[in-house]
Amino acid sequence: MTKADDIEVKVVEKKPDKPVDPVLQRALEKAHVTLMRHRLTAPFIGAMMLGTSEITEQGFPEGNATAGTDGINKKYHPDFLKTLTPAQLRGVVLHENLHVMKKDIHRHIDLFTENPQLANISCDFTVNDIIKQISEVDPQHVDLPPGGCWHIKFRNWTVREIYHFFKTGQDNQGNKEGKPKCNQHGGKIVIQIGGDKYTGDKFDEHEIGEALNMKPEEVKKLMDKINNAIHQGGLLAGRMGVEMPRSITDAAEPEVDWREVLREFVTTHTRGRDEYTYRKYNRHRVADDFYMPNTESEKVGGIIVAIDTSGSIGEKEISEFGAELVSICAIANPEWVKVLWWDTAVHSEQMFTEADYAAIMSLLKPTGGGGTHVGCVSQYVQKNKMDSDCVVVFTDGYVESDIIWHVQQPTLWMVTVNKDFSPPAGGKMVKYRSMTDD
């Protein structure tokens, strides 16, 4: 069992003649110990043991003296700590450590690079929802500071679902509500959701500079440490009769954007890609343990896309997948795309060439709707001697247990429902998750 004394609470002084108030130091140490001893927050002890926790005035933007993390180390501004009640202080400490345990900085570094303020607030809403749910059980244990980013609308949402909502106005139920107001005032973002307003000076600091500069092996080592903390926290939670939040347990598994995997798969497994290099690896994927090579050739062949038309594949999934096909065709510009519609047999095929790519979504004509036997795709490809550079299979995953798959081309299996699906030897699987799923 970890001892409370093992937590390193570091004091960083702005000036030698202005020491940090020892009362604040003791309060921060006490907050850690109290969190470690409470059944609802003890499972997060692993994150508290990682990196350092420091009281410092350094590194905070002007007018935003709050708290922050770089994904491993945590810091707290003394002026901010002075404003907090004990429960709020514990909430702030838990907030920063949950960012670490959820791997928010490293897993969403692409979002921070694209729009750091929207990524920042999206991460804060997910973390604060965990804290809010704990406070609903024990209001005296943890609390959010005034102005903290929390809204019941985002209960159990993921970071990317919230970020997507801020960008498009589409919620995780697929409802179009109109984009929330995201205004800039003096360089600080102001988010307005209904009558609630959240201003940039209330957000904590998420520093991505260190994460961007880390070597792949350093990222891998850090992710392994956090995964171990999640595992140990899960065991402790089980013994204490509490559940780890889903966003924490999900962090132990690679969070893969199916769109990104699909693009990389298609552009990697195409004819003429005769030079592969890791010199330009996609650093946005390192935290999820994917080291994907880039290619330095432009010639592309053909793609076979086999779409399951059994009952669990609905119009929503086919529409989203079709939209991504448009994107792939624009990026990779394949010679052709052949879509096979199947359930227990291949009922029809559609051939598309460059002139059709922009309109693929409107041209797709699904046929079928019976049971599911994916081996029919292999038989069809063999019988018709269909050559392609790669094959993409879009399925619910509920297929025969003894799949006979003689397709020689590299195959990507995009599975919508059955998490226990195991692709045939040599195939690669990615879990498809709609942006509008719960």
N, C-alpha and C positions, 0 to 999 in steps of 0.2 A: 504494500500500500504506500502511495506517495505521501510524504510528510509535508505539512503546510510550510515548514521552514525551507523546503527545497525550492519554493518559488522565488525567482530573482526579481525583486522590485528595485529598479535602478533609479537613482536620483541624478538628474543632469542639471547642473546649475547654469543659468544664463551668464552670470558674472560671479567671480570668486567672492565678492563682497555681498552677494545677495543669495544666501542659501535658501533652498526650498524649505518651506515650513514643515518641521518634523511632524506636526499634527496631520498634515496631508499625507505624509508618507505612511504613518501608522494607519490612517483611515483606508488607504489603498491596500495595504497589507491585510487589514481586517476584512475588507470586502472580498479579497481572494479566499481567505480562510473560510468565511461564512458561505460562500458559493460552493466550496469544496465539500462542506459538511452537510449541505441540504440535499435531500434525496432527489429533488427536481433538477438540480444543477450540478450535482457531483459527477454525472456522466461526461461533463465537459472539461473535467480536470486536465485531460491530456493536452488540450489547446493552451491552457494556462501555463503548462510546463514548457511549452515551446517558445523559443525566443526570449526576449526580455520585456519587462513592463517598466516604463520610465516616466518620471514626472519631469517635464521639460517645457520651456517656452520656445524652444527652437523648432524650426521647420513648419510652423503653422502660417498660412496666408494671413495677411492683415485683415482683421475683422472676423476671423473664423477660428477663434481660440477654443477648440473643443477637444477632440481626441482623434486618434487615427491609427492605422496599421499599414504595413507594407506587405501583408500576407503572412507574416511570421512574428515580427516584433510589434509591440503595442506601446503607444505613448499617450500621455494625458497632460493637458495644459493646466497649470496650477490655478489660474483664475477661473477656469471652468469647474474644476473640482470643488472650489469654495462655494459654488452656487447649488450644489447637489445635496439632497437628503441622503441618508444611508442607503435607502432602498433604490434611489435613483443612481447612486454611485455603483451599487452592485449591478444595476441594469446596464450602465455604461461599460463596466468591465466585461460583463457577459456579452454585450454587443460586439466589442472588438474581438473577443475570443471566438465568437461564433463566425465572424468573418474568416478567421483563420481555419476553423474546423470545416467550414463549407467550401474552403479553397476559392473564395470569391475573387480574389485578385488574379490568381493564375488561371482559373477555369474560364473567366470572362474577360481575359485581357484583350480580346478582339473588340469587345464592346467598349472597354475603357479607351482603346485606341481610337475607335470611331467617334464616340461621344462620351467623354469622361464624366460629365455631370449627370447625364441620363443613366449611365451605368452605375454611378455612385448611388443615386437615389433608388434605383431598382434593387440594388443589393441591400440598402438600408431597410426598405419596406419588408423584404423577406426575413431579415434578421429580427427586426422589431416585432414581427408577427409571432415569432417563436417566444420572444420575451413577454409579449402581451398574453399569450396563452398560458405561460407559467404564472403571470401575475393574476390571471383570472382564477387560478387554483389557490394561490397564496399571495394576496395583495400586499402583505407586509414584507415579502421577501425581495422582490424586484419591481422596479417601476421605470417608466420612460421619462426622461427630462421633458419639460415643456417644449412644445414644438417638434417633438420627435416624429420621424416619418412613419406613421402607421395609419392604415385605413382598412376598415372591415372588408372593403371590396376585394382586397388582395389577400384574404385569408387563404393560406396554403398555396398561393401562386408561386411559380418559380421566377428566378431573376429574369430569364429570357422572355417569359410570358409578360411580365410587367414592362420590360424594355420595349417589347413589340407593341404593347398597348400604347405606350407613350408616343411611339413613332407613327402608328397607324390608326389608333382609336378602336381597334378590334380587340375585344376581351377574350378570355380563355374559354368562353362558351360559344364563340363564333359570332357574337352580336356586334354590330357596328354601332358605336355610341357617338362617334365623332371624336376627333383627337382632343385630348385634354389640353388645357392651355399651358404652354411651356414658354414662358417669356424670359428674356434676358434683361436684367437691371444692374447696370454697373459691373457687368461681367459675371454676375451671379444668376443662376437660374431660379425662376419662381414657377412652381407647379401648382396649378389650381384644379382640383377635382371636386366638382359641384361647388359647395360653399366653403370647402376646406382649402387652405393655401399653405404651401410648404416652401420656405425660402432657403437659398443657398447657404446663408450664414448659420443654419442649424444642422448642416450635414457634417459628418465626421470626414476625416481625410483618408482617402485610399490612394496610397502611393505606388505607382506601377513602375517607376524608374528602376528599382532594384530587380523586379521581376523580368523586365525587358532585357536586362544585362546578364541575367543568369545563364550559364551554359546548360545544355540539355541534361547532362549528368547531374548537375546541381539541382535542377528542377525535379528530376526523378528521385533524388535522395530526399528532398523535402516532402514530396508527395507521399513517399513511403512512410515517413515519420507521421504525417497527418493521418494516413490510412490506419496506421497502428493505433493512434490516439482514438480514432473513430471506433476501431474494433474493441479496444479496451473499454471505451465508454459504453458501447453496446452491451458488453458483458456485465458491466456495473449496473446499467439501467435495468437489465433483466433481473439481477439479484434484488434490486430495490423496488421492483414491480412497476416501473415506469417505462414509457416508450421513447426511444430516440426519435426526434422529428424526421420525417421522410427526407427533407432536404439535406440532413446530415448523413443519413445512411446512403442516399443517392450519391453523395460526394465521394464515397469510397469506390464507386463504380465509374468508369469513364462516361462522361456526359458527351455524347457524340451527336453533332448536328447532321442528320441524315442527308441534308442537301449538300453539305460540304463533302461528306464521304462519297456521295454519288458522283459529284463533279470530279473528285480526285480519282475515283475508280475509272471513270470513262476516259479521262484525259491521260491516265497512266497506261491503260490496257488498250492501246490503239496502234494500228499498223503504222510503221515509220517512226515510232518513238524509239530511236536507236541509241539515244544517249540519255542515261539517267544520272541524276546528280543529287547528292544530299547537301551540297554546298548551299543550296537555297531552300532548306527544309522549312516547313510551315511551323514557325515557332508558336503559333496560336494553338497548336494541337499537342504540344509537348506535355502540358499538365495532365492530359488524358492518356499519356503513354503511347501516342501515335507519332512516329517519325516518318513522314511521308516525303518521298523524293519528288523533285520537280523534273521536268523533261525539257530538252532543248531542241525540239523538232516540231514542225507545224503540220505534217501530213497526218490525216486521220482517215480511218476506214469506216466500216459500218457497225451499227449497234442493233442487237435484238432485244426488245423489251417485251417480256411475257407478263401479262397482267391477269391476275386471278379475278374471276367474276363471280365467285361464290358469295353467299349472302352477306358476310361481314365486311365486304369491300363496298363502301357506299359511294355516292356521287361526290361527297366532300373529299374523300381520299383520292379518288380518281382525278378530281379537279385540281387539287394541290399538286399531285404527282405530274399531271399534265403541264401545269405552270412551270414546274422544275424542268421538264423536258424542253420547254421553250428556252429556258436559261442555258441548259447544257448544249443545245444545238447552237446557240449564239456564241458560247464560249469555245466549244470544241470544233464546231462546223464539220460534223461527220459527213461522209459521202452520202449516207442514207441511214434512216431509222426504220426498222420494221417492228410493228407492234403486233403481238399475238394475244388474242383474247381466248382464255381457257378456263375450264372448270374440271370436268372429268375427261374432256377432249379439247383440242384446239378448234374453236368454232369458226374463227375468221382471222385474217391478217390484214394489216394496213401498211402500205409502203409510203414513206415520206422522204422527200429530197429537199434540197436547200430552198427551193421556191415555196415549200409548205411550212417551214419551221416556225415562222412567226404566228401561224394560224393553227398549230397543232391542237391546242385546247378545243377549238370549235370543230375540228375535223374528227376527233376521236369518237368512235362508234362502238361501245361495248356490246358484246354478245355473250350469251351463256346465262348462268345463274343457277346451276344445279349444284352437285356435290363438288368434291375437290380431289383431284388426283394429278399431282404435279409431274409425275412420270410421263404424262402425255406430251409435255413440252419437249422432253428429250427425244421421244419417239418421233415427233413431228419434225424436229430439227434434223435428225438423222435421215428420216425418210425423204425429206426434200433437199437433202445435202446443202443445208443453209450454212454458208460461211459468214463469219463476222469477226470483228476484233474482240468483242466481249458480249456477255449476256447479262441482263438485269431482270430478276424475277421479283415481281411485286405480289405478295401473298399475305393471307392472314396467318399462315404458319400451321394451320390445322390440316395437315395432309397425311398421306399414308406414312406409316412408321418405317417401312422398308423402301425408301426412295431409290428407284433405279435411274441413275443419272449418268448418261454416257456422253454428255456434251463436253467437248474438249476445250472450248473457249473459257477463259476466266469468267467466273460467274459471281455476281453480287446478289445476295438474297436480302430483300427489303421486307421485313416482317412486321405486320401491323399489330398483332394481338398476342400470339403464343410465344411467351418469353422462353419456353423450354424447347423451342424448335432448334434442331441441330442440322446445319446444312450438310450436304454430301461432301465427301473428302475433297479438299482443294477449294471449296467455296468460301466466300466471306459473307458474314451476316451483319446487318446493321438494323437496330430496332427503329422502325418508323414511328414517329410521334407527331401527330398533327399539331400545328400551332394553336388550334382551337380545341384540343383535347382538354379534359379536366386535369 
